[in-house]
Amino acid sequence: MGTPVNRQTVDLSGYPDLIVIYLGMRVNRLYGLRTLLGFGPKIATSVQDQPDGLLLHETVVYSLFPANVGMRQYWRDMDSLLAFARSEPHRLWWRDFLRDSGGTGFWHETYSMAGGMEAVYDDVPEAIGFLRFAPNIPARGPMFGSAARLRREDTAQPPVPEADLYGLSPDTGE
């Protein structure tokens, strides 16, 4: 005889601006294991510091081979997530990764209760997530920052401005 299923749901009405973000780091080369393992303690410390707006952080293993691990985070709103992304040490981690991925690939997908989804895939050699079915376009110009990809008004610079990464003039983009 079967057992009845205890079905539950949640009332998210108190979180009208909730943001859910999935993040992952994939090992592309053997030395990428060192990069991946080096991020574990850094991320744990940043979560223990309880950044304003972070409601929940969960570790996720997407695959063992190739190693692809990450996290799922729930943020009160986009402003909180962006404030964290633009603060230290996250900004420095992101800058350093974008200069040298250390044998890994990084990706994130963001889902907004207020509407919209966005993603970025850096040095990810095989299509995953949205990249498996949506057109692949360069994350440059208006598609460079996550707020712009979510079509949110945001006048602040991304954690690493595109001009810094690609040596462009901030005025002309060339």
KAQUI-V962411 format. One record per pair of residues at least 12 apart in sequence whose ideal C-beta (glycine too) atoms are under 10 Angstrom apart, sorted by the first residue. I is the first residue (numbers start at 1). J is the second residue. Records with the same first field share a line. If there is no record, write none. Layout:
I=J + J
//
This chain:
12=113
15=55 + 74 + 75 + 76 + 77 + 113
16=76 + 77 + 113 + 114
17=53 + 75 + 76 + 77 + 78 + 79 + 80 + 112 + 113 + 114
18=55 + 74 + 75 + 76 + 77 + 78 + 111 + 112 + 113 + 114
19=53 + 55 + 73 + 74 + 75 + 76 + 77 + 78 + 79 + 80 + 81 + 82 + 110 + 111 + 112 + 113 + 114 + 116 + 146 + 150
20=55 + 56 + 72 + 73 + 74 + 75 + 109 + 110 + 111 + 112 + 113 + 117
21=70 + 71 + 72 + 73 + 74 + 75 + 78 + 81 + 85 + 108 + 109 + 110 + 111 + 112 + 118 + 119 + 146
22=58 + 60 + 62 + 70 + 71 + 72 + 73 + 107 + 108 + 109 + 110 + 111 + 119 + 129
23=43 + 60 + 69 + 70 + 71 + 72 + 73 + 106 + 107 + 108 + 109 + 110
24=60 + 61 + 62 + 63 + 68 + 69 + 70 + 71 + 72 + 104 + 105 + 106 + 107 + 108 + 109 + 121 + 124 + 128 + 129
25=39 + 40 + 43 + 62 + 67 + 68 + 69 + 70 + 71 + 97 + 101 + 102 + 104 + 105 + 106 + 107 + 122 + 124
26=62 + 63 + 66 + 67 + 68 + 69 + 70 + 101 + 103 + 104 + 105 + 106 + 107 + 121 + 123 + 124 + 125 + 126 + 128
27=63 + 65 + 66 + 67 + 68 + 69 + 102 + 103 + 104 + 105
28=66 + 67 + 68 + 101 + 102 + 103 + 104 + 105 + 123 + 124 + 125 + 126
29=66 + 101 + 102 + 103 + 104 + 105
30=103
31=102 + 103 + 104
32=66 + 67 + 101 + 102 + 103 + 104 + 105 + 123
33=67 + 102 + 103 + 104
34=102 + 103 + 104
35=97 + 100 + 101 + 102 + 103 + 104 + 106
36=67 + 68 + 69 + 70 + 102 + 103 + 104
37=67 + 69
38=102
39=69 + 70 + 93 + 97 + 102 + 104 + 106
40=59 + 69
42=89 + 90 + 93
43=57 + 59 + 70 + 71 + 90 + 93
44=57 + 59
45=89
46=84 + 87 + 88 + 89 + 90 + 93
47=59 + 71 + 73
49=84 + 89
51=73 + 75 + 80 + 81 + 83 + 84 + 85 + 87 + 90
52=75 + 76 + 79 + 80 + 83 + 84 + 87
53=73 + 74 + 75 + 76 + 77 + 78 + 79 + 80 + 81 + 82 + 83 + 84
54=73 + 74 + 75 + 76 + 80 + 81 + 84
55=73 + 74 + 75 + 76 + 80
56=72 + 73 + 74 + 75
57=71 + 72 + 73 + 74 + 75
58=70 + 71 + 72 + 73 + 74
59=71 + 72
60=72
62=107 + 128 + 129
63=128
66=104 + 105 + 125 + 126
67=104
68=104 + 105 + 107 + 124 + 126 + 128
70=106 + 107 + 108
71=108
72=109
73=108 + 110
75=110 + 112
77=112 + 113 + 114
78=110 + 112 + 114 + 116 + 146 + 147 + 150 + 152 + 154
79=147 + 152 + 154 + 156
81=110 + 112 + 146 + 147
82=145 + 146 + 147 + 152 + 154 + 156 + 158 + 159
83=156
84=159
85=145 + 146 + 147 + 158 + 159 + 160
86=156 + 157 + 158 + 159 + 160
87=159
88=159
90=159
91=157 + 158 + 159 + 160
92=159 + 160
93=106 + 159 + 160
94=106 + 122 + 158 + 159 + 160 + 165
95=159 + 160 + 161 + 164 + 165
96=160
97=122 + 123 + 160
98=122 + 123 + 159 + 160 + 162 + 164 + 165 + 166
99=160 + 164 + 165
100=123
101=122 + 123 + 124
102=123
103=123
104=122 + 123 + 124
105=121 + 122 + 123 + 124 + 125 + 126 + 128
106=120 + 121 + 122 + 123 + 124
107=119 + 120 + 121 + 122 + 123 + 124 + 128 + 129 + 130 + 131
108=120 + 121 + 122 + 129 + 146
109=121 + 128 + 129 + 130 + 131
110=146 + 147 + 149 + 150
111=150
112=150 + 151 + 152
114=150 + 152
115=150 + 151 + 152
116=149 + 150 + 151 + 152
117=130 + 134 + 149 + 150
118=130 + 139 + 143 + 145 + 146 + 147 + 148 + 149 + 150 + 151 + 152
119=131 + 134 + 139 + 146 + 149
120=139 + 143 + 144 + 145 + 146 + 149
121=136 + 139
122=139
139=162
140=162 + 165 + 166 + 168 + 173
141=162 + 168 + 173
143=162
144=158 + 160 + 161 + 162 + 163 + 165 + 166
145=157 + 158 + 159 + 160 + 161 + 162
146=158 + 159
157=170
//
